[in-house]
């Protein structure tokens, strides 16, 4: 069974949709569907039930999906070891990270890494803070970037830098005159929030404020929230990482909050604790580790 077909099946199972799987794989949905139909014909069983809202694994499909991860992992490890014997620097690295890191930091680091590792390819996905750990534990990603927090023994913290969460406001917001900003000073202000927020245990006071705030906009789009803050629709809570250019150009302002816990937040670089990274992932891990301090220097 060809590895490409198994990757298609794995992505269909993850996405619950042939169309969404095709988007993530960057191939035509007709090609994904054609390969799935051919595999089903070869095996003599239906792997997914087609539903109005997507697809659902059949018992045979669920059985196949349980084995796909191990099969592809072994295959990719074999390819990496063969590349090592040939002295090549290829491979595929899967990264999961907070969405703000995809705006500037990760594109710069991957471009720099690619100058010496031109044959390496990447999958980069966003996830909520705690979901990053889950993706690494499940074997869906080799490397993760998220806020430092208690995590499974199956993941290890490789490096960390200070990345406090502050208040993102329009450039002319008078709150800039009084810092740090208290939650009491924000009473009655419309708040713009991401669908996925910080775990309540990180700062119970912040969690309580968000629960009782007037939520004007809820979105999972970083760009949407930033533009809405800029337009004066409300305030939001972010690190600087996704809005460095706008803050530097005076389009937005970032203000420190009166919250010791939010000010003490750190961004961590995580890797599997119980799996050996393939050469490409190990090399990228080293590059990310040395690059993390750039986030602190750029404040």
Rosetta silent file (secondary structure, phi, psi, omega in degrees, C-alpha in Angstrom):
SEQUENCE: XXXXXXXXXXXXXXXXXXXXXXXXXXXXXXXXXXXXXXXXXXXXXXXXXXXXXXXXXXXXXXXXXXXXXXXXXXXXXXXXXXXXXXXXXXXXXXXXXXXXXXXXXXXXXXXXXXXXXXXXXXXXXXXXXXXXXXXXXXXXXXXXXXXXXXXXXXXXXXXXXXXXXXXXXXXXXXXXXXXXXXXXXXXXXXXXXXXXXXXXXXXXXXXXXXXXXXXXXXXXXXXXXXXXXXXXXXXXXXXXXXXXXXXXXXXXXXXXXXXXXXXXXXXXXXXXXXXXXXXXXXXXXXXXXXXXXXXXXXX
SCORE:     score description
SCORE:     0.000 S_00000001
   1 L     0.000  125.587 -172.942    0.000    0.000    0.000 S_00000001
   2 L   -69.574  141.139 -176.810    1.583    3.285   -1.121 S_00000001
   3 H   -61.070  -34.491 -179.892    2.557    5.749    1.617 S_00000001
   4 H   -60.802  -42.073  179.720    0.831    8.624   -0.211 S_00000001
   5 H   -64.121  -40.658  178.635   -2.500    6.830   -0.041 S_00000001
   6 H   -64.209  -37.087  177.050   -2.018    6.191    3.678 S_00000001
   7 H   -64.024  -40.003  177.277   -1.317    9.893    4.231 S_00000001
   8 H   -61.051  -45.840 -179.036   -4.564   10.704    2.418 S_00000001
   9 H   -62.891  -44.466  179.562   -6.481    8.259    4.609 S_00000001
  10 H   -59.164  -43.562 -177.677   -4.891    9.634    7.776 S_00000001
  11 H   -70.837  -35.182  175.829   -5.799   13.207    6.846 S_00000001
  12 H   -62.706  -43.384  178.295   -9.373   12.261    5.928 S_00000001
  13 H   -62.408  -40.937  179.535   -9.701   10.616    9.330 S_00000001
  14 H   -66.859  -44.210 -172.115   -8.293   13.690   11.090 S_00000001
  15 H   -82.719  -27.012 -175.056  -10.372   16.192    9.127 S_00000001
  16 L    70.440   18.950 -177.172  -13.631   14.256    8.892 S_00000001
  17 L  -161.514  135.065  176.667  -13.947   15.554    5.350 S_00000001
  18 H   -67.078  -39.754 -179.030  -12.387   14.761    1.984 S_00000001
  19 H   -64.886  -46.317  179.929  -12.483   18.440    1.013 S_00000001
  20 H   -66.646  -36.166  177.013  -10.774   19.625    4.214 S_00000001
  21 H   -62.083  -43.108 -179.987   -8.217   16.837    3.940 S_00000001
  22 H   -62.474  -39.114  178.596   -7.400   17.929    0.392 S_00000001
  23 H   -63.260  -43.271 -179.073   -6.921   21.536    1.544 S_00000001
  24 H   -70.660  -29.837  179.534   -4.505   20.481    4.272 S_00000001
  25 H   -85.592  -11.658 -178.610   -2.647   18.184    1.875 S_00000001
  26 L    62.121   42.878  175.049   -2.582   20.891   -0.812 S_00000001
  27 L  -133.852  167.006 -179.888   -3.963   18.559   -3.486 S_00000001
  28 L   -69.650  140.476 -179.824   -7.219   18.458   -5.439 S_00000001
  29 H   -63.403  -30.369  177.762  -10.170   16.912   -3.593 S_00000001
  30 H   -64.860  -35.715  179.494  -10.928   14.823   -6.675 S_00000001
  31 H   -68.435  -41.138  178.551   -7.476   13.249   -6.440 S_00000001
  32 H   -64.110  -44.996  179.999   -7.967   12.412   -2.757 S_00000001
  33 H   -63.763  -39.854 -179.865  -11.402   10.928   -3.440 S_00000001
  34 H   -63.553  -42.877  179.096  -10.077    8.916   -6.382 S_00000001
  35 H   -66.012  -37.845  178.561   -7.272    7.425   -4.284 S_00000001
  36 H   -65.698  -44.193  179.046   -9.721    6.572   -1.496 S_00000001
  37 H   -62.336  -39.435  179.796  -12.101    4.839   -3.889 S_00000001
  38 H   -65.793  -38.815  179.104   -9.220    2.876   -5.394 S_00000001
  39 H   -67.004  -43.234  178.227   -8.048    1.772   -1.943 S_00000001
  40 H   -60.448  -39.717  178.225  -11.553    0.722   -0.954 S_00000001
  41 H   -66.171  -39.200  179.740  -11.819   -1.302   -4.165 S_00000001
  42 H   -65.220  -40.715 -178.098   -8.434   -2.914   -3.502 S_00000001
  43 H   -83.519  -20.134 -179.868   -9.359   -3.881    0.064 S_00000001
  44 L    77.170   19.959  178.325  -12.919   -4.843   -0.796 S_00000001
  45 L  -139.927  155.439  173.256  -14.412   -2.800    2.070 S_00000001
  46 L   -85.763  130.809 -177.452  -15.786    0.679    2.544 S_00000001
  47 L   -94.884  -28.991 -179.584  -13.500    2.744    4.770 S_00000001
  48 E  -136.938  137.810  169.901  -15.664    5.842    5.252 S_00000001
  49 E   -83.562  130.012  177.985  -19.390    6.482    5.245 S_00000001
  50 E   -83.696  121.766 -179.196  -20.209    9.561    3.171 S_00000001
  51 E  -118.021  162.269  179.792  -22.419   11.922    5.181 S_00000001
  52 L   -57.607  -34.458 -176.415  -23.937   15.330    4.292 S_00000001
  53 L   -98.280    4.577  179.512  -21.478   17.099    6.622 S_00000001
  54 E   152.070 -140.256  178.922  -18.398   15.020    5.789 S_00000001
  55 E  -133.775  157.932  178.877  -17.266   11.444    6.294 S_00000001
  56 E  -135.805  133.188 -179.197  -17.173    8.985    9.194 S_00000001
  57 E   -62.460  136.771  169.267  -14.902    5.938    9.478 S_00000001
  58 L   -77.461  172.076  174.879  -16.569    2.567    9.136 S_00000001
  59 H   -54.097  -38.376  177.827  -15.372   -0.216   11.465 S_00000001
  60 H   -67.826  -38.940  178.042  -12.903   -1.200    8.738 S_00000001
  61 H   -65.596  -40.863  178.027  -11.793    2.412    8.376 S_00000001
  62 H   -62.517  -39.014  178.150  -11.301    2.779   12.123 S_00000001
  63 H   -63.678  -43.644  179.702   -9.192   -0.377   12.113 S_00000001
  64 H   -64.794  -43.484 -178.220   -7.027    0.952    9.276 S_00000001
  65 H   -61.643  -31.653  178.903   -6.625    4.368   10.934 S_00000001
  66 H   -65.244  -26.167 -177.259   -5.324    2.706   14.105 S_00000001
  67 H   -99.285  -16.788 -174.969   -2.463    1.233   12.095 S_00000001
  68 H   -62.132  -44.496 -177.326   -1.763    4.138    9.718 S_00000001
  69 H   -58.936  -47.866 -179.960    0.175    6.237   12.239 S_00000001
  70 H   -64.630  -41.061 -178.416    2.599    3.468   13.147 S_00000001
  71 H   -63.476  -47.346 -179.524    2.999    2.417    9.517 S_00000001
  72 H   -68.222  -37.481  178.231    3.755    5.925    8.272 S_00000001
  73 H   -61.220  -42.940  179.008    6.028    6.621   11.232 S_00000001
  74 H   -65.744  -39.964 -179.298    8.092    3.508   10.465 S_00000001
  75 H   -65.543  -45.621 -178.819    8.200    4.360    6.778 S_00000001
  76 H   -66.893  -34.628  177.073    9.304    7.957    7.359 S_00000001
  77 H   -66.290  -39.746  177.495   11.928    6.780    9.834 S_00000001
  78 H   -60.984  -46.550 -179.811   13.253    4.327    7.233 S_00000001
  79 H   -60.655  -41.978 -179.191   13.493    7.087    4.621 S_00000001
  80 H   -64.650  -40.198  179.694   15.334    9.351    7.058 S_00000001
  81 H   -67.809  -36.987  176.334   17.814    6.607    7.946 S_00000001
  82 H   -65.889  -39.933  176.386   18.417    5.875    4.267 S_00000001
  83 H   -61.318  -39.397  178.617   18.967    9.572    3.658 S_00000001
  84 H   -61.706  -39.200  178.099   21.465    9.561    6.498 S_00000001
  85 H   -64.779  -32.245 -179.266   23.380    6.737    4.854 S_00000001
  86 H   -88.609   -1.399  179.470   23.486    8.751    1.634 S_00000001
  87 L    76.138   21.063 -179.393   24.538   11.899    3.464 S_00000001
  88 L   -90.119  162.539  178.334   21.325   13.725    2.511 S_00000001
  89 L  -123.241   66.979 -179.063   19.485   16.298    4.624 S_00000001
  90 E  -118.505 -173.608 -179.982   15.877   15.582    3.794 S_00000001
  91 E   132.696  177.455  179.351   12.765   14.565    5.665 S_00000001
  92 E  -129.844  132.891 -178.077    9.427   15.972    6.759 S_00000001
  93 E  -120.173  130.319  178.377    8.817   17.797   10.045 S_00000001
  94 E  -105.015  125.461 -176.481    5.404   18.366   11.587 S_00000001
  95 E  -122.055  138.951  173.029    5.070   21.418   13.830 S_00000001
  96 E  -126.972  135.288 -171.124    2.113   22.559   15.913 S_00000001
  97 E  -153.868  165.670  170.944    2.141   26.025   17.465 S_00000001
  98 L   -62.259  144.108 -173.716    0.157   28.982   18.735 S_00000001
  99 H   -62.110  -29.183 -179.324   -1.255   30.917   15.786 S_00000001
 100 H   -63.772  -24.861 -179.915    0.666   34.102   16.642 S_00000001
 101 H   -76.643  -15.981  179.418    3.945   32.317   15.890 S_00000001
 102 H   -84.083   -8.265 -178.659    2.877   31.668   12.303 S_00000001
 103 L   -74.590  -44.380 -173.050    2.700   35.397   11.574 S_00000001
 104 L  -139.211  -49.513 -170.845    6.405   36.176   11.701 S_00000001
 105 H   -62.376  -56.992 -176.561    8.586   33.955   13.884 S_00000001
 106 H   -64.503  -40.817  176.036    8.154   30.529   12.288 S_00000001
 107 H   -57.941  -39.788  179.911    8.311   31.761    8.675 S_00000001
 108 H   -67.451  -43.406 -177.572   11.637   33.478    9.431 S_00000001
 109 H   -67.007  -42.965 -179.363   13.091   30.477   11.257 S_00000001
 110 H   -66.511  -37.203  177.570   12.023   27.973    8.593 S_00000001
 111 H   -64.017  -40.313  178.355   13.408   30.168    5.812 S_00000001
 112 H   -67.100  -42.223  179.888   16.734   30.379    7.637 S_00000001
 113 H   -64.016  -36.585 -176.093   16.755   26.626    8.293 S_00000001
 114 H   -67.143  -19.871 -179.791   15.970   25.904    4.639 S_00000001
 115 L   -63.317  -29.652  178.847   19.180   27.534    3.446 S_00000001
 116 L  -110.464   -3.535 -178.052   21.101   24.492    4.698 S_00000001
 117 L  -136.832   59.518 -173.185   18.287   21.942    4.551 S_00000001
 118 L   -65.839  -19.135 -177.718   16.675   22.569    1.196 S_00000001
 119 E   -92.321   -2.258 -179.618   15.236   19.062    0.868 S_00000001
 120 E   -82.922  138.549  174.465   13.251   19.199    4.129 S_00000001
 121 E  -115.224  165.836 -171.362    9.487   19.787    3.939 S_00000001
 122 E  -139.551  149.134  164.274    7.145   20.920    6.706 S_00000001
 123 E  -119.921  124.212 -178.515    3.595   20.722    7.992 S_00000001
 124 E  -125.216  118.802 -178.405    2.737   23.627   10.284 S_00000001
 125 E  -124.246  152.212  175.487   -0.623   23.699   12.068 S_00000001
 126 E   -94.440  155.180  178.050   -2.123   25.954   14.732 S_00000001
 127 L  -156.748  157.500  174.089   -3.664   24.677   17.948 S_00000001
 128 L   -64.477  158.799 -174.667   -4.988   25.952   21.256 S_00000001
 129 H   -48.530  -52.576 -177.041   -2.380   26.126   24.068 S_00000001
 130 H   -77.278  -23.722 -179.447   -3.134   22.765   25.702 S_00000001
 131 H   -68.404  -22.205  177.021   -3.952   21.061   22.391 S_00000001
 132 H   -59.955  -43.757  177.825   -0.297   21.460   21.355 S_00000001
 133 H   -60.984  -42.924 -177.322    0.656   18.900   23.998 S_00000001
 134 H   -62.139  -38.644 -179.492   -2.060   16.538   22.808 S_00000001
 135 H   -65.049  -39.140  179.124   -0.814   16.677   19.221 S_00000001
 136 H   -69.730  -44.881  179.929    2.724   15.716   20.276 S_00000001
 137 H   -60.128  -40.334 -178.206    1.531   12.918   22.568 S_00000001
 138 L   -75.536   -4.992 -179.137   -0.684   11.510   19.800 S_00000001
 139 L    79.573   14.848  179.934    2.257   11.478   17.394 S_00000001
 140 L   -84.284  -13.282  179.139    0.621   14.058   15.107 S_00000001
 141 L  -148.641  149.284  175.864    3.559   16.451   15.482 S_00000001
 142 L   -89.178  -36.384 -174.802    7.257   16.233   16.302 S_00000001
 143 E  -127.911  145.804  179.390    7.709   19.765   17.642 S_00000001
 144 E  -139.251  149.683  177.845    5.391   22.123   19.493 S_00000001
 145 E  -131.069  115.940 -178.526    5.397   25.741   20.635 S_00000001
 146 E  -157.956  175.750  178.905    2.971   26.790   23.353 S_00000001
 147 E   -66.044  141.293  178.810    2.759   28.402   26.773 S_00000001
 148 L   -67.856  126.666 -179.188    4.693   26.601   29.483 S_00000001
 149 L  -159.313  163.380  175.572    2.265   24.639   31.653 S_00000001
 150 L   -55.957  134.177 -174.640    2.025   21.262   33.341 S_00000001
 151 L  -139.277  173.972  179.147    1.993   18.639   30.613 S_00000001
 152 L   -62.558  147.561  174.561    2.040   14.905   30.010 S_00000001
 153 L   -61.886  -12.662 -179.484    5.258   13.015   30.852 S_00000001
 154 L   -79.640   -4.654  175.561    5.245   12.084   27.160 S_00000001
 155 E  -122.301  150.968  178.833    6.398   15.610   26.223 S_00000001
 156 E  -127.100  143.625  176.938    9.527   17.451   27.321 S_00000001
 157 E   -84.356  122.653 -177.190   10.300   21.145   27.563 S_00000001
 158 E   -96.137  -39.021 -179.175   13.417   21.949   25.539 S_00000001
 159 E  -161.095  159.552 -179.291   13.635   25.732   25.947 S_00000001
 160 E  -150.861  150.386  176.073   11.509   28.666   27.095 S_00000001
 161 E  -137.892  156.694 -179.869   11.392   32.453   26.846 S_00000001
 162 E   -70.645  127.081  177.603    9.303   35.132   28.549 S_00000001
 163 L  -143.121   75.390 -177.501    6.148   36.018   26.577 S_00000001
 164 L   -64.560  150.158  172.091    3.681   37.918   28.794 S_00000001
 165 L   -92.523  132.646  179.164    0.082   38.438   27.754 S_00000001
 166 E  -129.719 -169.303 -178.611   -0.959   42.074   27.757 S_00000001
 167 E   -96.440  124.422  176.286   -3.789   44.316   26.615 S_00000001
 168 E  -100.107  121.856 -177.255   -4.070   45.029   22.887 S_00000001
 169 E  -135.055  170.784  174.567   -5.908   48.285   22.188 S_00000001
 170 E   -64.167  157.215 -172.480   -6.385   50.891   19.482 S_00000001
 171 L   -62.820  -24.943 -175.714   -3.491   53.330   19.070 S_00000001
 172 L  -104.794   17.157 -178.070   -5.393   56.231   20.670 S_00000001
 173 L   -68.253  125.811 -178.088   -6.770   54.404   23.714 S_00000001
 174 H   -66.642  -10.825  178.304   -6.290   56.632   26.811 S_00000001
 175 H   -60.047  -18.547 -178.244   -5.473   53.578   28.932 S_00000001
 176 H   -63.385  -17.561 -178.153   -1.875   54.018   27.780 S_00000001
 177 H   -78.738  -18.125 -176.990   -1.503   56.781   30.361 S_00000001
 178 L  -128.671  104.163  177.747   -2.010   54.390   33.297 S_00000001
 179 L  -129.100  148.107   -0.857    0.014   51.200   33.368 S_00000001
 180 L   -72.495  154.512 -177.844   -0.185   48.470   34.399 S_00000001
 181 E   -85.379  130.894  177.985   -3.865   48.218   33.470 S_00000001
 182 L   -89.627  158.818  175.706   -6.138   46.596   36.039 S_00000001
 183 L   -65.426  -31.533  178.742   -9.103   44.388   35.201 S_00000001
 184 H   -63.006  -35.587  179.568  -11.255   46.863   37.137 S_00000001
 185 H   -68.416  -16.235 -178.885  -10.227   49.606   34.700 S_00000001
 186 H   -96.778    2.843 -178.649  -11.596   47.467   31.871 S_00000001
 187 L   -58.168  130.322  179.324  -15.065   47.088   33.393 S_00000001
 188 L    86.581  -12.002  179.134  -17.711   47.759   30.767 S_00000001
 189 L   -73.943  135.466  172.374  -15.233   47.667   27.883 S_00000001
 190 E   -66.473  137.319 -174.966  -16.270   45.433   24.963 S_00000001
 191 E  -115.894  140.779  176.645  -13.847   42.517   24.721 S_00000001
 192 E  -109.994  124.535 -173.174  -12.707   40.589   21.649 S_00000001
 193 E  -127.191  152.101  170.004  -11.752   36.988   22.387 S_00000001
 194 E   -79.099  156.361  176.799  -10.397   33.949   20.624 S_00000001
 195 L   -59.622  -39.613 -179.006  -12.488   30.783   20.641 S_00000001
 196 L  -103.847  115.689  179.517   -9.697   29.070   22.573 S_00000001
 197 L  -106.459  179.099  179.623   -8.558   30.968   25.658 S_00000001
 198 L   -66.622  148.277  172.572   -5.985   30.244   28.339 S_00000001
 199 L   -56.937  140.241 -174.837   -6.711   27.486   30.855 S_00000001
 200 H   -59.259  -29.752 -176.279   -8.425   29.047   33.884 S_00000001
 201 H   -69.770  -17.250  179.127   -5.728   27.791   36.253 S_00000001
 202 H   -65.528  -42.511  175.169   -3.100   30.037   34.644 S_00000001
 203 L  -154.669   97.287 -179.071   -4.827   33.117   36.082 S_00000001
 204 H   -57.681  -34.831  179.703   -8.232   32.675   37.786 S_00000001
 205 H   -65.368  -41.417  177.841   -8.751   36.457   37.950 S_00000001
 206 H   -65.102  -43.138  179.342   -8.258   36.763   34.198 S_00000001
 207 H   -61.802  -40.812  179.721  -10.574   33.811   33.572 S_00000001
 208 H   -66.395  -40.566  178.134  -13.245   35.373   35.794 S_00000001
 209 H   -61.520  -46.931 -178.515  -12.934   38.710   34.011 S_00000001
 210 H   -63.196  -36.416 -178.984  -13.311   37.084   30.569 S_00000001
 211 H   -66.930  -32.896 -177.871  -16.318   35.065   31.736 S_00000001
 212 H   -99.068   -1.256 -175.741  -18.134   38.203   32.894 S_00000001
 213 L   -75.137  159.726  174.319  -16.967   40.591   30.176 S_00000001
 214 E   -80.074  103.876 -175.038  -19.107   42.028   27.415 S_00000001
 215 E   -86.063  104.424 -179.849  -18.028   39.862   24.470 S_00000001
 216 E   -83.118  -32.225 -177.454  -18.434   41.878   21.307 S_00000001
 217 E  -146.399  133.478  174.612  -16.533   39.488   19.043 S_00000001
 218 E  -123.771  123.731 -176.167  -15.482   35.868   19.282 S_00000001
 219 E  -152.365  154.205  172.923  -13.201   34.565   16.531 S_00000001
 220 L  -101.263   10.289 -179.876  -10.425   32.068   15.862 S_00000001
 221 L  -100.949  116.675  177.642   -8.795   34.440   13.355 S_00000001
 222 H   -62.069  -42.611 -179.771   -5.840   36.400   14.689 S_00000001
 223 H   -62.835  -42.770  179.171   -6.017   38.808   11.742 S_00000001
 224 H   -60.612  -45.734 -178.948   -9.735   39.419   12.293 S_00000001
 225 H   -66.335  -41.643  178.883   -9.247   40.200   15.967 S_00000001
 226 H   -62.828  -44.874  179.276   -6.289   42.498   15.322 S_00000001
 227 H   -65.020  -35.493 -179.017   -8.126   44.482   12.652 S_00000001
 228 H   -70.142  -37.735  174.301  -11.176   44.748   14.900 S_00000001
 229 H   -63.409  -44.279 -179.851   -9.107   46.127   17.787 S_00000001
 230 H   -60.189  -34.549 -179.431   -7.512   48.582   15.386 S_00000001
 231 L   -80.304   -2.001  176.483  -10.986   49.690   14.260 S_00000001
 232 L    85.882   18.966 -178.852  -11.955   50.454   17.860 S_00000001
 233 L   -75.765  -20.498 -178.902  -14.428   47.623   18.351 S_00000001
 234 L   165.811 -169.617  179.402  -12.931   46.623   21.697 S_00000001
 235 E  -111.936  160.209  179.360   -9.839   45.373   23.493 S_00000001
 236 E  -140.405  170.130 -176.237   -8.144   41.970   23.323 S_00000001
 237 E  -124.655  114.431 -176.326   -5.538   39.995   25.254 S_00000001
 238 E  -148.694  165.202  163.141   -2.457   38.737   23.437 S_00000001
 239 L   -76.946  176.541  176.378    1.302   38.480   23.556 S_00000001
 240 L   -77.413  -15.352 -163.942    3.167   40.817   21.232 S_00000001
 241 L   -56.143  -38.321 -175.953    4.178   37.940   18.936 S_00000001
 242 L   -90.562   -2.273 -173.617    1.413   38.197   16.358 S_00000001
 243 L  -133.750   28.151 -176.227    1.254   42.004   16.179 S_00000001
 244 H   -59.559  -44.984 -176.998    4.863   43.226   16.231 S_00000001
 245 H   -64.818  -46.707 -177.970    4.612   45.182   12.996 S_00000001
 246 H   -63.175  -37.924  178.534    1.325   46.896   13.914 S_00000001
 247 H   -68.697  -44.477 -179.149    2.639   47.838   17.366 S_00000001
 248 H   -63.396  -34.447 -178.294    5.937   49.143   15.966 S_00000001
 249 L   -87.435    0.244  176.838    4.096   51.229   13.358 S_00000001
 250 L    80.761   12.039  178.521    1.706   52.707   15.930 S_00000001
 251 L   -78.151  -29.915  177.448   -1.423   51.061   14.518 S_00000001
 252 E  -134.821  160.504  172.666   -1.988   49.193   17.778 S_00000001
 253 E  -127.738  145.308 -179.538   -0.651   49.525   21.290 S_00000001
 254 E  -115.116  122.658 -175.733    0.232   46.775   23.752 S_00000001
 255 E  -117.327  142.665 -179.999   -0.147   47.599   27.444 S_00000001
 256 L   -75.002  139.062  178.539    1.059   45.643   30.453 S_00000001
 257 E   -94.294  153.694  174.994   -1.646   44.204   32.710 S_00000001
 258 L   -84.286   72.569 -178.483   -1.630   44.181   36.501 S_00000001
 259 L  -146.480   99.472 -179.718   -1.432   40.399   36.575 S_00000001
 260 H   -54.362  -35.355 -176.423    1.721   38.749   37.931 S_00000001
 261 H   -72.648  -41.924  177.665    0.682   35.424   36.408 S_00000001
 262 H   -69.362  -33.108  178.214    0.077   36.763   32.894 S_00000001
 263 H   -71.984  -22.229 -178.101    3.312   38.751   33.101 S_00000001
 264 L   -93.244    1.719 -177.831    5.216   35.608   34.098 S_00000001
 265 L   -61.293  144.286  176.717    3.989   33.520   31.163 S_00000001
 266 E  -127.118  148.196  173.296    6.649   31.778   29.087 S_00000001
 267 E   -94.195  130.080 -177.729    6.586   30.277   25.634 S_00000001
 268 E  -113.789  146.719  172.266    7.998   26.772   25.539 S_00000001
 269 E  -100.041  120.567 -174.494    9.525   24.638   22.815 S_00000001
 270 E  -118.265  152.096  177.886    8.362   21.052   23.277 S_00000001
 271 E  -143.884  165.242  178.059    9.336   17.686   21.797 S_00000001
 272 E   -64.571  141.798  178.186    8.371   14.055   22.457 S_00000001
 273 L   -92.744  -18.512 -173.911    9.920   12.592   25.590 S_00000001
 274 L  -120.243    9.280  176.555    9.496    8.962   24.567 S_00000001
 275 L  -127.683  141.864  176.844   10.200    9.059   20.841 S_00000001
 276 L   -84.704  127.722 -179.999   13.508    9.670   19.095 S_00000001
 277 L   -71.246  144.489  172.921   13.298   12.514   16.607 S_00000001
 278 L   -70.139  162.259 -173.838   14.314   11.875   13.013 S_00000001
 279 H   -54.162  -43.694 -177.948   17.381   13.809   11.793 S_00000001
 280 H   -63.869  -43.960  179.856   15.443   16.641   10.101 S_00000001
 281 H   -66.470  -39.015  178.939   13.249   17.237   13.166 S_00000001
 282 H   -63.954  -41.445  179.095   16.244   17.065   15.499 S_00000001
 283 H   -66.547  -40.422  178.609   18.135   19.630   13.414 S_00000001
 284 H   -68.058  -36.096  176.378   15.127   21.956   13.317 S_00000001
 285 H   -57.317  -43.315  178.757   14.682   21.571   17.073 S_00000001
 286 H   -63.183  -40.896  179.853   18.229   22.885   17.553 S_00000001
 287 H   -66.118  -42.907  178.456   17.529   25.841   15.251 S_00000001
 288 H   -63.686  -39.013 -179.460   14.300   26.706   17.049 S_00000001
 289 H   -61.424  -43.687 -179.841   16.051   26.459   20.408 S_00000001
 290 H   -76.422  -18.811 -177.680   18.710   28.980   19.404 S_00000001
 291 H   -89.724  -21.661 -176.126   16.105   31.224   17.722 S_00000001
 292 L   -53.337  -41.111 -179.541   13.647   31.517   20.624 S_00000001
 293 H   -58.042  -17.873  177.341   15.524   34.387   22.342 S_00000001
 294 H   -59.709  -30.198 -179.329   14.685   36.529   19.284 S_00000001
 295 H   -67.959  -31.761  176.976   11.160   36.805   20.693 S_00000001
 296 H   -79.603  -39.856 -177.840   12.482   38.482   23.831 S_00000001
 297 H   -67.784  -24.236 -174.935   14.990   40.723   22.048 S_00000001
 298 L   -87.036    5.456 -178.275   12.310   42.017   19.690 S_00000001
 299 L   -68.090    0.000    0.000   10.129   43.486   22.467 S_00000001
